[in-house]
Amino acid sequence: MNFEALEFQEGQNNMGGLRTIGYYGFIADVDVSSFPELPEEPLTIEDAAVIIQNIVMKPGKTMYAMYGTAKPPD
């Protein structure tokens, strides 16, 4: 399955403080020797959720950028 970069319409209201670009990739495309070790018993959510090491993709594979705009509640 191939994915292309997602693009959204310009000019939509974006709530301040939120990042508008996220990145995703497929685990099957990651060089497993570079995947970070996860803590067995994390003390905080940041310890469990934040990756500070570089994740290296296999040759010819890449991460994809995805733009998003949060919709304010009605």
Stockholm file with secondary structure:
# STOCKHOLM 1.0

chainA/1-74         MNFEALEFQEGQNNMGGLRTIGYYGFIADVDVSSFPELPEEPLTIEDAAVIIQNIVMKPGKTMYAMYGTAKPPD
#=GR chainA/1-74 SS CCCCCBCCCTTCCCCTTCCCEEEECCGGGBCGGGSCCCCSSCSSHHHHHCCCSCCCBCTTCCCEEEECCCCCCC
#=GC SS_cons        CCCCCBCCCTTCCCCTTCCCEEEECCGGGBCGGGSCCCCSSCSSHHHHHCCCSCCCBCTTCCCEEEECCCCCCC
//
